[in-house]
């Protein structure tokens, strides 16, 4: 898994901590300690998933798109997950080999099973529950 999940959770936790205040991408980038361009990309992804709301203008910025108790860690994971949990080999196995011709299907099945377990576990924790760790 790449770092997108961690960054997304950081963003959402920070937005929740701000209450009704709108936060700028520059402010969020300062907390995450990355370039604001990366933060704006993640904010766009989170907005498309309905997890973040934005407002243009002088008093604009970003806030949660729905209450923290309605956002599960699984929602965040599903919004930003791009790769398989176990990763994917770049090579194409030899189709003449008895293992090579079957390995991808078996690994995909294992990856799907792990992904389902991960999502099930992440569904047990809301952003609001996660935030309680910071008090």
N, CA, C and O atoms as CSV, one atom per row, in Angstrom:
chain,resi,resn,atom,element,x,y,z
A,1,UNK,N,N,0.851,-1.174,0.000
A,1,UNK,CA,C,0.000,0.000,0.000
A,1,UNK,C,C,0.897,1.236,0.000
A,1,UNK,O,O,1.920,1.273,0.684
A,2,UNK,N,N,0.507,2.232,-0.764
A,2,UNK,CA,C,1.295,3.461,-0.787
A,2,UNK,C,C,0.877,4.382,0.354
A,2,UNK,O,O,0.021,4.016,1.160
A,3,UNK,N,N,1.462,5.558,0.433
A,3,UNK,CA,C,1.207,6.489,1.529
A,3,UNK,C,C,-0.058,7.315,1.385
A,3,UNK,O,O,-0.344,8.147,2.245
A,4,UNK,N,N,-0.820,7.111,0.327
A,4,UNK,CA,C,-2.012,7.934,0.106
A,4,UNK,C,C,-3.042,7.770,1.232
A,4,UNK,O,O,-3.678,8.745,1.632
A,5,UNK,N,N,-3.206,6.564,1.737
A,5,UNK,CA,C,-4.166,6.357,2.824
A,5,UNK,C,C,-3.769,7.183,4.043
A,5,UNK,O,O,-4.606,7.862,4.639
A,6,UNK,N,N,-2.492,7.123,4.411
A,6,UNK,CA,C,-2.027,7.867,5.574
A,6,UNK,C,C,-2.222,9.371,5.386
A,6,UNK,O,O,-2.647,10.063,6.311
A,7,UNK,N,N,-1.917,9.873,4.200
A,7,UNK,CA,C,-2.099,11.299,3.929
A,7,UNK,C,C,-3.578,11.665,3.979
A,7,UNK,O,O,-3.942,12.695,4.548
A,8,UNK,N,N,-4.432,10.835,3.391
A,8,UNK,CA,C,-5.868,11.113,3.391
A,8,UNK,C,C,-6.426,11.126,4.819
A,8,UNK,O,O,-7.224,11.998,5.163
A,9,UNK,N,N,-6.017,10.177,5.639
A,9,UNK,CA,C,-6.480,10.148,7.033
A,9,UNK,C,C,-5.972,11.375,7.772
A,9,UNK,O,O,-6.705,11.956,8.573
A,10,UNK,N,N,-4.747,11.776,7.521
A,10,UNK,CA,C,-4.186,12.983,8.145
A,10,UNK,C,C,-5.042,14.190,7.769
A,10,UNK,O,O,-5.432,14.973,8.635
A,11,UNK,N,N,-5.332,14.337,6.487
A,11,UNK,CA,C,-6.143,15.465,6.006
A,11,UNK,C,C,-7.507,15.473,6.694
A,11,UNK,O,O,-7.929,16.496,7.232
A,12,UNK,N,N,-8.186,14.342,6.677
A,12,UNK,CA,C,-9.535,14.273,7.244
A,12,UNK,C,C,-9.531,14.499,8.753
A,12,UNK,O,O,-10.436,15.144,9.284
A,13,UNK,N,N,-8.532,13.980,9.440
A,13,UNK,CA,C,-8.423,14.181,10.888
A,13,UNK,C,C,-8.200,15.655,11.192
A,13,UNK,O,O,-8.796,16.198,12.122
A,14,UNK,N,N,-7.353,16.296,10.417
A,14,UNK,CA,C,-7.092,17.727,10.588
A,14,UNK,C,C,-8.356,18.543,10.320
A,14,UNK,O,O,-8.669,19.469,11.069
A,15,UNK,N,N,-9.080,18.203,9.257
A,15,UNK,CA,C,-10.331,18.912,8.953
A,15,UNK,C,C,-11.336,18.733,10.086
A,15,UNK,O,O,-12.026,19.681,10.460
A,16,UNK,N,N,-11.420,17.527,10.629
A,16,UNK,CA,C,-12.342,17.282,11.748
A,16,UNK,C,C,-11.934,18.104,12.965
A,16,UNK,O,O,-12.789,18.645,13.666
A,17,UNK,N,N,-10.645,18.198,13.214
A,17,UNK,CA,C,-10.166,18.954,14.380
A,17,UNK,C,C,-10.468,20.440,14.254
A,17,UNK,O,O,-10.539,21.147,15.259
A,18,UNK,N,N,-10.647,20.917,13.024
A,18,UNK,CA,C,-10.904,22.344,12.790
A,18,UNK,C,C,-12.360,22.724,13.038
A,18,UNK,O,O,-12.695,23.909,13.026
A,19,UNK,N,N,-13.225,21.748,13.261
A,19,UNK,CA,C,-14.636,22.053,13.499
A,19,UNK,C,C,-15.277,22.671,12.270
A,19,UNK,O,O,-15.207,22.107,11.178
A,20,UNK,N,N,-15.897,23.823,12.443
A,20,UNK,CA,C,-16.583,24.503,11.337
A,20,UNK,C,C,-15.660,25.375,10.498
A,20,UNK,O,O,-16.081,25.899,9.467
A,21,UNK,N,N,-14.418,25.539,10.915
A,21,UNK,CA,C,-13.472,26.384,10.175
A,21,UNK,C,C,-13.072,25.720,8.862
A,21,UNK,O,O,-12.938,24.499,8.784
A,22,UNK,N,N,-12.884,26.535,7.844
A,22,UNK,CA,C,-12.393,26.057,6.556
A,22,UNK,C,C,-10.860,26.142,6.585
A,22,UNK,O,O,-10.306,27.140,7.045
A,23,UNK,N,N,-10.188,25.119,6.106
A,23,UNK,CA,C,-8.723,25.105,6.086
A,23,UNK,C,C,-8.224,25.215,4.656
A,23,UNK,O,O,-8.814,24.643,3.740
A,24,UNK,N,N,-7.151,25.941,4.469
A,24,UNK,CA,C,-6.539,26.078,3.138
A,24,UNK,C,C,-5.650,24.876,2.849
A,24,UNK,O,O,-5.195,24.188,3.762
A,25,UNK,N,N,-5.414,24.640,1.583
A,25,UNK,CA,C,-4.521,23.542,1.206
A,25,UNK,C,C,-3.103,23.811,1.706
A,25,UNK,O,O,-2.370,22.872,2.018
A,26,UNK,N,N,-2.714,25.075,1.785
A,26,UNK,CA,C,-1.384,25.418,2.295
A,26,UNK,C,C,-1.254,25.066,3.773
A,26,UNK,O,O,-0.227,24.547,4.210
A,27,UNK,N,N,-2.304,25.354,4.537
A,27,UNK,CA,C,-2.299,25.012,5.961
A,27,UNK,C,C,-2.212,23.499,6.146
A,27,UNK,O,O,-1.427,23.003,6.954
A,28,UNK,N,N,-3.030,22.779,5.386
A,28,UNK,CA,C,-3.036,21.312,5.472
A,28,UNK,C,C,-1.665,20.764,5.077
A,28,UNK,O,O,-1.143,19.860,5.729
A,29,UNK,N,N,-1.085,21.312,4.011
A,29,UNK,CA,C,0.239,20.872,3.547
A,29,UNK,C,C,1.294,21.082,4.635
A,29,UNK,O,O,2.207,20.269,4.783
A,30,UNK,N,N,1.167,22.167,5.391
A,30,UNK,CA,C,2.100,22.428,6.480
A,30,UNK,C,C,2.021,21.367,7.565
A,30,UNK,O,O,3.039,20.977,8.136
A,31,UNK,N,N,0.819,20.905,7.844
A,31,UNK,CA,C,0.650,19.863,8.855
A,31,UNK,C,C,1.176,18.517,8.369
A,31,UNK,O,O,1.845,17.794,9.108
A,32,UNK,N,N,0.863,18.190,7.109
A,32,UNK,CA,C,1.300,16.913,6.539
A,32,UNK,C,C,2.788,16.959,6.196
A,32,UNK,O,O,3.453,15.925,6.126
A,33,UNK,N,N,3.300,18.172,5.982
A,33,UNK,CA,C,4.693,18.419,5.617
A,33,UNK,C,C,5.012,17.909,4.215
A,33,UNK,O,O,6.021,17.243,3.986
A,34,UNK,N,N,4.112,18.247,3.280
A,34,UNK,CA,C,4.309,17.944,1.863
A,34,UNK,C,C,3.925,19.162,1.038
A,34,UNK,O,O,3.403,20.141,1.571
A,35,UNK,N,N,4.180,19.102,-0.242
A,35,UNK,CA,C,3.856,20.188,-1.163
A,35,UNK,C,C,2.345,20.379,-1.256
A,35,UNK,O,O,1.611,19.393,-1.331
A,36,UNK,N,N,1.858,21.630,-1.254
A,36,UNK,CA,C,0.419,21.880,-1.378
A,36,UNK,C,C,-0.207,21.293,-2.645
A,36,UNK,O,O,-1.402,20.998,-2.657
A,37,UNK,N,N,0.571,21.122,-3.695
A,37,UNK,CA,C,0.047,20.526,-4.928
A,37,UNK,C,C,-0.412,19.092,-4.663
A,37,UNK,O,O,-1.467,18.679,-5.144
A,38,UNK,N,N,0.373,18.335,-3.902
A,38,UNK,CA,C,-0.004,16.965,-3.545
A,38,UNK,C,C,-1.273,16.964,-2.700
A,38,UNK,O,O,-2.149,16.119,-2.883
A,39,UNK,N,N,-1.367,17.916,-1.774
A,39,UNK,CA,C,-2.551,18.013,-0.915
A,39,UNK,C,C,-3.783,18.335,-1.757
A,39,UNK,O,O,-4.839,17.739,-1.546
A,40,UNK,N,N,-3.668,19.262,-2.704
A,40,UNK,CA,C,-4.814,19.604,-3.549
A,40,UNK,C,C,-5.271,18.404,-4.372
A,40,UNK,O,O,-6.468,18.228,-4.603
A,41,UNK,N,N,-4.327,17.581,-4.815
A,41,UNK,CA,C,-4.684,16.371,-5.564
A,41,UNK,C,C,-5.475,15.416,-4.670
A,41,UNK,O,O,-6.500,14.879,-5.090
A,42,UNK,N,N,-5.010,15.207,-3.454
A,42,UNK,CA,C,-5.712,14.315,-2.534
A,42,UNK,C,C,-7.061,14.899,-2.117
A,42,UNK,O,O,-8.045,14.171,-1.981
A,43,UNK,N,N,-7.100,16.212,-1.915
A,43,UNK,CA,C,-8.371,16.855,-1.574
A,43,UNK,C,C,-9.390,16.662,-2.696
A,43,UNK,O,O,-10.573,16.446,-2.431
A,44,UNK,N,N,-8.941,16.738,-3.930
A,44,UNK,CA,C,-9.825,16.518,-5.077
A,44,UNK,C,C,-10.374,15.094,-5.065
A,44,UNK,O,O,-11.565,14.880,-5.290
A,45,UNK,N,N,-9.507,14.131,-4.803
A,45,UNK,CA,C,-9.936,12.730,-4.716
A,45,UNK,C,C,-10.950,12.551,-3.596
A,45,UNK,O,O,-11.972,11.890,-3.780
A,46,UNK,N,N,-10.673,13.135,-2.445
A,46,UNK,CA,C,-11.565,13.014,-1.295
A,46,UNK,C,C,-12.888,13.745,-1.530
A,46,UNK,O,O,-13.941,13.300,-1.074
A,47,UNK,N,N,-12.823,14.863,-2.242
A,47,UNK,CA,C,-14.051,15.599,-2.592
A,47,UNK,C,C,-14.906,14.769,-3.543
A,47,UNK,O,O,-16.125,14.699,-3.382
A,48,UNK,N,N,-14.275,14.139,-4.533
A,48,UNK,CA,C,-15.009,13.289,-5.474
A,48,UNK,C,C,-15.679,12.109,-4.776
A,48,UNK,O,O,-16.702,11.609,-5.246
A,49,UNK,N,N,-15.110,11.665,-3.661
A,49,UNK,CA,C,-15.683,10.568,-2.888
A,49,UNK,C,C,-16.725,11.063,-1.877
A,49,UNK,O,O,-17.327,10.258,-1.165
A,50,UNK,N,N,-16.940,12.377,-1.811
A,50,UNK,CA,C,-17.917,12.947,-0.893
A,50,UNK,C,C,-17.427,13.109,0.532
A,50,UNK,O,O,-18.217,13.402,1.429
A,51,UNK,N,N,-16.128,12.921,0.755
A,51,UNK,CA,C,-15.577,12.996,2.105
A,51,UNK,C,C,-15.139,14.407,2.484
A,51,UNK,O,O,-14.995,14.717,3.667
A,52,UNK,N,N,-14.926,15.268,1.475
A,52,UNK,CA,C,-14.462,16.635,1.687
A,52,UNK,C,C,-15.356,17.578,0.898
A,52,UNK,O,O,-15.808,17.255,-0.201
A,53,UNK,N,N,-15.603,18.748,1.475
A,53,UNK,CA,C,-16.327,19.817,0.786
A,53,UNK,C,C,-15.368,20.984,0.618
A,53,UNK,O,O,-14.451,21.165,1.419
A,54,UNK,N,N,-15.582,21.771,-0.423
A,54,UNK,CA,C,-14.719,22.930,-0.643
A,54,UNK,C,C,-15.567,24.151,-0.949
A,54,UNK,O,O,-16.703,24.052,-1.415
A,55,UNK,N,N,-14.975,25.306,-0.670
A,55,UNK,CA,C,-15.634,26.586,-0.932
A,55,UNK,C,C,-14.597,27.518,-1.534
A,55,UNK,O,O,-13.496,27.659,-1.002
A,56,UNK,N,N,-14.948,28.153,-2.640
A,56,UNK,CA,C,-14.045,29.086,-3.313
A,56,UNK,C,C,-14.102,30.455,-2.635
A,56,UNK,O,O,-15.037,30.749,-1.890
A,57,UNK,N,N,-13.109,31.274,-2.895
A,57,UNK,CA,C,-13.142,32.660,-2.460
A,57,UNK,C,C,-12.311,32.967,-1.240
A,57,UNK,O,O,-11.595,32.120,-0.705
A,58,UNK,N,N,-12.434,34.233,-0.812
A,58,UNK,CA,C,-11.628,34.755,0.288
A,58,UNK,C,C,-11.790,33.942,1.573
A,58,UNK,O,O,-10.806,33.661,2.257
A,59,UNK,N,N,-12.996,33.572,1.895
A,59,UNK,CA,C,-13.249,32.791,3.108
A,59,UNK,C,C,-13.385,31.302,2.801
A,59,UNK,O,O,-13.960,30.545,3.584
A,60,UNK,N,N,-12.856,30.897,1.667
A,60,UNK,CA,C,-12.978,29.514,1.231
A,60,UNK,C,C,-11.966,28.601,1.879
A,60,UNK,O,O,-11.184,29.000,2.742
A,61,UNK,N,N,-12.008,27.376,1.437
A,61,UNK,CA,C,-11.096,26.366,1.950
A,61,UNK,C,C,-11.783,25.020,1.910
A,61,UNK,O,O,-12.671,24.774,1.094
A,62,UNK,N,N,-11.358,24.164,2.801
A,62,UNK,CA,C,-11.857,22.782,2.814
A,62,UNK,C,C,-12.401,22.426,4.188
A,62,UNK,O,O,-11.922,22.906,5.215
A,63,UNK,N,N,-13.412,21.572,4.175
A,63,UNK,CA,C,-14.000,21.047,5.408
A,63,UNK,C,C,-14.457,19.615,5.124
A,63,UNK,O,O,-14.398,19.151,3.986
A,64,UNK,N,N,-14.906,18.932,6.153
A,64,UNK,CA,C,-15.428,17.586,5.944
A,64,UNK,C,C,-16.697,17.656,5.098
A,64,UNK,O,O,-17.490,18.590,5.222
A,65,UNK,N,N,-16.874,16.669,4.248
A,65,UNK,CA,C,-18.043,16.614,3.384
A,65,UNK,C,C,-19.249,16.002,4.068
A,65,UNK,O,O,-20.378,16.159,3.602
A,66,UNK,N,N,-19.019,15.305,5.173
A,66,UNK,CA,C,-20.097,14.743,5.979
A,66,UNK,C,C,-19.571,14.570,7.392
A,66,UNK,O,O,-18.364,14.664,7.613
A,67,UNK,N,N,-20.447,14.319,8.349
A,67,UNK,CA,C,-19.993,14.194,9.737
A,67,UNK,C,C,-18.935,13.100,9.906
A,67,UNK,O,O,-18.951,12.082,9.215
A,68,UNK,N,N,-18.027,13.339,10.835
A,68,UNK,CA,C,-16.927,12.399,11.074
A,68,UNK,C,C,-17.427,11.024,11.482
A,68,UNK,O,O,-16.781,10.018,11.192
A,69,UNK,N,N,-18.568,10.970,12.150
A,69,UNK,CA,C,-19.087,9.659,12.558
A,69,UNK,C,C,-19.687,8.898,11.379
A,69,UNK,O,O,-20.002,7.715,11.504
A,70,UNK,N,N,-19.849,9.565,10.236
A,70,UNK,CA,C,-20.379,8.918,9.031
A,70,UNK,C,C,-19.277,8.569,8.034
A,70,UNK,O,O,-19.561,8.089,6.936
A,71,UNK,N,N,-18.021,8.808,8.412
A,71,UNK,CA,C,-16.874,8.481,7.557
A,71,UNK,C,C,-16.108,7.338,8.208
A,71,UNK,O,O,-15.562,7.497,9.300
A,72,UNK,N,N,-16.067,6.193,7.548
A,72,UNK,CA,C,-15.297,5.067,8.083
A,72,UNK,C,C,-13.893,5.076,7.475
A,72,UNK,O,O,-13.659,5.665,6.420
A,73,UNK,N,N,-12.990,4.425,8.149
A,73,UNK,CA,C,-11.640,4.290,7.596
A,73,UNK,C,C,-11.693,3.518,6.277
A,73,UNK,O,O,-10.837,3.712,5.413
A,74,UNK,N,N,-12.687,2.646,6.116
A,74,UNK,CA,C,-12.866,1.929,4.848
A,74,UNK,C,C,-13.254,2.892,3.735
A,74,UNK,O,O,-12.822,2.720,2.595
A,75,UNK,N,N,-14.068,3.909,4.049
A,75,UNK,CA,C,-14.421,4.928,3.050
A,75,UNK,C,C,-13.166,5.622,2.534
A,75,UNK,O,O,-13.020,5.864,1.336
A,76,UNK,N,N,-12.276,5.931,3.447
A,76,UNK,CA,C,-11.024,6.612,3.086
A,76,UNK,C,C,-10.170,5.687,2.226
A,76,UNK,O,O,-9.670,6.088,1.175
A,77,UNK,N,N,-10.010,4.462,2.675
A,77,UNK,CA,C,-9.206,3.481,1.939
A,77,UNK,C,C,-9.737,3.293,0.518
A,77,UNK,O,O,-8.970,3.299,-0.446
A,78,UNK,N,N,-11.046,3.128,0.398
A,78,UNK,CA,C,-11.639,2.897,-0.923
A,78,UNK,C,C,-11.520,4.134,-1.814
A,78,UNK,O,O,-11.462,4.006,-3.037
A,79,UNK,N,N,-11.484,5.316,-1.225
A,79,UNK,CA,C,-11.347,6.545,-2.012
A,79,UNK,C,C,-9.956,6.679,-2.631
A,79,UNK,O,O,-9.817,7.189,-3.743
A,80,UNK,N,N,-8.930,6.223,-1.916
A,80,UNK,CA,C,-7.558,6.462,-2.378
A,80,UNK,C,C,-6.817,5.216,-2.842
A,80,UNK,O,O,-5.752,5.331,-3.447
A,81,UNK,N,N,-7.351,4.029,-2.575
A,81,UNK,CA,C,-6.649,2.792,-2.928
A,81,UNK,C,C,-6.545,2.653,-4.440
A,81,UNK,O,O,-7.542,2.770,-5.152
A,82,UNK,N,N,-5.360,2.408,-4.915
A,82,UNK,CA,C,-5.136,2.249,-6.346
A,82,UNK,C,C,-4.516,0.911,-6.703
A,82,UNK,O,O,-4.717,0.401,-7.805
A,83,UNK,N,N,-3.778,0.355,-5.789
A,83,UNK,CA,C,-3.041,-0.871,-6.099
A,83,UNK,C,C,-3.588,-2.036,-5.284
A,83,UNK,O,O,-4.307,-1.850,-4.302
A,84,UNK,N,N,-3.235,-3.219,-5.710
A,84,UNK,CA,C,-3.602,-4.402,-4.953
A,84,UNK,C,C,-2.855,-4.409,-3.624
A,84,UNK,O,O,-1.750,-3.878,-3.520
A,85,UNK,N,N,-3.456,-5.005,-2.628
A,85,UNK,CA,C,-2.847,-5.067,-1.305
A,85,UNK,C,C,-1.472,-5.735,-1.372
A,85,UNK,O,O,-0.514,-5.258,-0.763
A,86,UNK,N,N,-1.383,-6.832,-2.109
A,86,UNK,CA,C,-0.128,-7.580,-2.202
A,86,UNK,C,C,0.797,-7.075,-3.308
A,86,UNK,O,O,1.903,-7.589,-3.476
A,87,UNK,N,N,0.357,-6.093,-4.046
A,87,UNK,CA,C,1.153,-5.615,-5.166
A,87,UNK,C,C,0.926,-6.487,-6.394
A,87,UNK,O,O,0.187,-7.470,-6.346
A,88,UNK,N,N,1.559,-6.119,-7.472
A,88,UNK,CA,C,1.396,-6.868,-8.723
A,88,UNK,C,C,2.748,-6.916,-9.429
A,88,UNK,O,O,3.416,-5.894,-9.588
A,89,UNK,N,N,3.134,-8.104,-9.846
A,89,UNK,CA,C,4.395,-8.277,-10.565
A,89,UNK,C,C,4.289,-7.638,-11.953
A,89,UNK,O,O,3.219,-7.628,-12.562
A,90,UNK,N,N,5.382,-7.120,-12.426
A,90,UNK,CA,C,5.401,-6.493,-13.755
A,90,UNK,C,C,5.624,-7.515,-14.867
A,90,UNK,O,O,5.308,-7.256,-16.028
A,91,UNK,N,N,6.157,-8.649,-14.514
A,91,UNK,CA,C,6.442,-9.674,-15.528
A,91,UNK,C,C,5.200,-10.519,-15.815
A,91,UNK,O,O,4.278,-10.574,-15.001
A,92,UNK,N,N,5.183,-11.152,-16.934
A,92,UNK,CA,C,4.122,-12.098,-17.291
A,92,UNK,C,C,4.715,-13.494,-17.148
A,92,UNK,O,O,5.658,-13.848,-17.855
A,93,UNK,N,N,4.160,-14.289,-16.230
A,93,UNK,CA,C,4.713,-15.629,-16.010
A,93,UNK,C,C,4.611,-16.501,-17.272
A,93,UNK,O,O,3.769,-16.276,-18.141
A,94,UNK,N,N,5.477,-17.477,-17.337
A,94,UNK,CA,C,5.530,-18.392,-18.478
A,94,UNK,C,C,4.256,-19.241,-18.537
A,94,UNK,O,O,4.002,-20.026,-17.623
A,95,UNK,N,N,3.453,-19.098,-19.594
A,95,UNK,CA,C,2.202,-19.857,-19.694
A,95,UNK,C,C,2.418,-21.357,-19.922
A,95,UNK,O,O,1.474,-22.136,-19.791
A,96,UNK,N,N,3.643,-21.775,-20.263
A,96,UNK,CA,C,3.940,-23.197,-20.461
A,96,UNK,C,C,4.295,-23.892,-19.148
A,96,UNK,O,O,4.341,-25.120,-19.080
A,97,UNK,N,N,4.541,-23.104,-18.116
A,97,UNK,CA,C,4.887,-23.657,-16.800
A,97,UNK,C,C,3.601,-23.946,-16.024
A,97,UNK,O,O,2.688,-23.120,-16.027
A,98,UNK,N,N,3.511,-25.110,-15.356
A,98,UNK,CA,C,2.294,-25.430,-14.606
A,98,UNK,C,C,2.016,-24.436,-13.463
A,98,UNK,O,O,0.857,-24.209,-13.117
A,99,UNK,N,N,3.041,-23.858,-12.892
A,99,UNK,CA,C,2.856,-22.830,-11.861
A,99,UNK,C,C,2.618,-21.476,-12.531
A,99,UNK,O,O,1.699,-20.745,-12.160
A,100,UNK,N,N,3.454,-21.150,-13.520
A,100,UNK,CA,C,3.375,-19.860,-14.198
A,100,UNK,C,C,2.005,-19.557,-14.790
A,100,UNK,O,O,1.541,-18.418,-14.732
A,101,UNK,N,N,1.357,-20.570,-15.357
A,101,UNK,CA,C,0.062,-20.308,-16.003
A,101,UNK,C,C,-1.076,-20.107,-14.996
A,101,UNK,O,O,-2.149,-19.637,-15.373
A,102,UNK,N,N,-0.857,-20.455,-13.720
A,102,UNK,CA,C,-1.917,-20.339,-12.719
A,102,UNK,C,C,-1.636,-19.322,-11.616
A,102,UNK,O,O,-2.548,-18.916,-10.896
A,103,UNK,N,N,-0.391,-18.917,-11.487
A,103,UNK,CA,C,0.011,-18.116,-10.317
A,103,UNK,C,C,-0.761,-16.805,-10.204
A,103,UNK,O,O,-1.173,-16.430,-9.107
A,104,UNK,N,N,-0.964,-16.104,-11.314
A,104,UNK,CA,C,-1.645,-14.805,-11.258
A,104,UNK,C,C,-3.069,-14.929,-10.745
A,104,UNK,O,O,-3.504,-14.121,-9.924
A,105,UNK,N,N,-3.796,-15.925,-11.215
A,105,UNK,CA,C,-5.178,-16.121,-10.768
A,105,UNK,C,C,-5.238,-16.415,-9.272
A,105,UNK,O,O,-6.096,-15.885,-8.565
A,106,UNK,N,N,-4.326,-17.259,-8.792
A,106,UNK,CA,C,-4.322,-17.610,-7.374
A,106,UNK,C,C,-3.913,-16.419,-6.500
A,106,UNK,O,O,-4.482,-16.197,-5.432
A,107,UNK,N,N,-2.931,-15.668,-6.964
A,107,UNK,CA,C,-2.520,-14.482,-6.197
A,107,UNK,C,C,-3.615,-13.424,-6.213
A,107,UNK,O,O,-3.822,-12.747,-5.206
A,108,UNK,N,N,-4.316,-13.263,-7.323
A,108,UNK,CA,C,-5.427,-12.308,-7.388
A,108,UNK,C,C,-6.523,-12.697,-6.409
A,108,UNK,O,O,-7.096,-11.835,-5.742
A,109,UNK,N,N,-6.820,-13.999,-6.317
A,109,UNK,CA,C,-7.823,-14.474,-5.368
A,109,UNK,C,C,-7.390,-14.165,-3.927
A,109,UNK,O,O,-8.193,-13.699,-3.119
A,110,UNK,N,N,-6.130,-14.425,-3.620
A,110,UNK,CA,C,-5.601,-14.142,-2.288
A,110,UNK,C,C,-5.664,-12.639,-1.998
A,110,UNK,O,O,-6.042,-12.230,-0.901
A,111,UNK,N,N,-5.294,-11.829,-2.981
A,111,UNK,CA,C,-5.328,-10.376,-2.818
A,111,UNK,C,C,-6.761,-9.892,-2.572
A,111,UNK,O,O,-6.991,-9.047,-1.707
A,112,UNK,N,N,-7.710,-10.419,-3.323
A,112,UNK,CA,C,-9.111,-10.030,-3.135
A,112,UNK,C,C,-9.599,-10.395,-1.738
A,112,UNK,O,O,-10.316,-9.621,-1.103
A,113,UNK,N,N,-9.210,-11.573,-1.262
A,113,UNK,CA,C,-9.597,-11.997,0.084
A,113,UNK,C,C,-9.016,-11.064,1.141
A,113,UNK,O,O,-9.712,-10.675,2.079
A,114,UNK,N,N,-7.752,-10.707,0.992
A,114,UNK,CA,C,-7.115,-9.789,1.943
A,114,UNK,C,C,-7.751,-8.413,1.892
A,114,UNK,O,O,-7.957,-7.786,2.931
A,115,UNK,N,N,-8.061,-7.941,0.703
A,115,UNK,CA,C,-8.700,-6.640,0.554
A,115,UNK,C,C,-10.058,-6.617,1.252
A,115,UNK,O,O,-10.397,-5.638,1.917
A,116,UNK,N,N,-10.828,-7.679,1.107
A,116,UNK,CA,C,-12.133,-7.770,1.783
A,116,UNK,C,C,-11.966,-7.748,3.294
A,116,UNK,O,O,-12.730,-7.083,3.993
A,117,UNK,N,N,-10.979,-8.466,3.801
A,117,UNK,CA,C,-10.717,-8.471,5.248
A,117,UNK,C,C,-10.287,-7.087,5.737
A,117,UNK,O,O,-10.718,-6.630,6.796
A,118,UNK,N,N,-9.442,-6.435,4.962
A,118,UNK,CA,C,-8.961,-5.106,5.324
A,118,UNK,C,C,-10.116,-4.116,5.378
A,118,UNK,O,O,-10.229,-3.350,6.335
A,119,UNK,N,N,-10.967,-4.124,4.370
A,119,UNK,CA,C,-12.111,-3.217,4.343
A,119,UNK,C,C,-13.060,-3.509,5.503
A,119,UNK,O,O,-13.578,-2.587,6.132
A,120,UNK,N,N,-13.286,-4.782,5.783
A,120,UNK,CA,C,-14.153,-5.169,6.903
A,120,UNK,C,C,-13.599,-4.615,8.213
A,120,UNK,O,O,-14.348,-4.085,9.033
A,121,UNK,N,N,-12.295,-4.738,8.406
A,121,UNK,CA,C,-11.664,-4.226,9.628
A,121,UNK,C,C,-11.720,-2.704,9.679
A,121,UNK,O,O,-12.017,-2.134,10.729
A,122,UNK,N,N,-11.441,-2.042,8.565
A,122,UNK,CA,C,-11.459,-0.579,8.523
A,122,UNK,C,C,-12.866,-0.021,8.731
A,122,UNK,O,O,-13.021,1.098,9.220
A,123,UNK,N,N,-13.876,-0.780,8.370
A,123,UNK,CA,C,-15.263,-0.352,8.577
A,123,UNK,C,C,-15.623,-0.267,10.054
A,123,UNK,O,O,-16.631,0.344,10.408
A,124,UNK,N,N,-14.827,-0.860,10.908
A,124,UNK,CA,C,-15.109,-0.859,12.346
A,124,UNK,C,C,-14.741,0.454,13.030
A,124,UNK,O,O,-15.115,0.688,14.179
A,125,UNK,N,N,-14.008,1.310,12.321
A,125,UNK,CA,C,-13.544,2.556,12.926
A,125,UNK,C,C,-13.984,3.752,12.093
A,125,UNK,O,O,-13.710,3.824,10.896
A,126,UNK,N,N,-14.666,4.683,12.737
A,126,UNK,CA,C,-15.055,5.927,12.068
A,126,UNK,C,C,-13.954,6.965,12.267
A,126,UNK,O,O,-13.083,6.810,13.122
A,127,UNK,N,N,-14.010,8.015,11.472
A,127,UNK,CA,C,-13.070,9.126,11.637
A,127,UNK,C,C,-13.224,9.734,13.024
A,127,UNK,O,O,-12.235,10.114,13.651
A,128,UNK,N,N,-14.448,9.827,13.501
A,128,UNK,CA,C,-14.690,10.379,14.836
A,128,UNK,C,C,-14.018,9.519,15.909
A,128,UNK,O,O,-13.403,10.047,16.836
A,129,UNK,N,N,-14.137,8.192,15.783
A,129,UNK,CA,C,-13.490,7.298,16.750
A,129,UNK,C,C,-11.960,7.415,16.654
A,129,UNK,O,O,-11.268,7.451,17.671
A,130,UNK,N,N,-11.453,7.474,15.438
A,130,UNK,CA,C,-10.010,7.619,15.235
A,130,UNK,C,C,-9.503,8.916,15.869
A,130,UNK,O,O,-8.432,8.942,16.474
A,131,UNK,N,N,-10.278,9.982,15.725
A,131,UNK,CA,C,-9.883,11.294,16.246
A,131,UNK,C,C,-9.715,11.292,17.768
A,131,UNK,O,O,-8.935,12.076,18.309
A,132,UNK,N,N,-10.433,10.428,18.443
A,132,UNK,CA,C,-10.340,10.366,19.907
A,132,UNK,C,C,-8.920,10.053,20.381
A,132,UNK,O,O,-8.583,10.326,21.533
A,133,UNK,N,N,-8.088,9.486,19.511
A,133,UNK,CA,C,-6.694,9.203,19.844
A,133,UNK,C,C,-5.886,10.481,20.056
A,133,UNK,O,O,-4.808,10.433,20.649
A,134,UNK,N,N,-6.384,11.618,19.586
A,134,UNK,CA,C,-5.627,12.864,19.599
A,134,UNK,C,C,-5.999,13.787,20.752
A,134,UNK,O,O,-5.476,14.898,20.838
A,135,UNK,N,N,-6.866,13.363,21.616
A,135,UNK,CA,C,-7.296,14.227,22.730
A,135,UNK,C,C,-6.467,13.999,23.957
A,135,UNK,O,O,-6.693,14.641,24.983
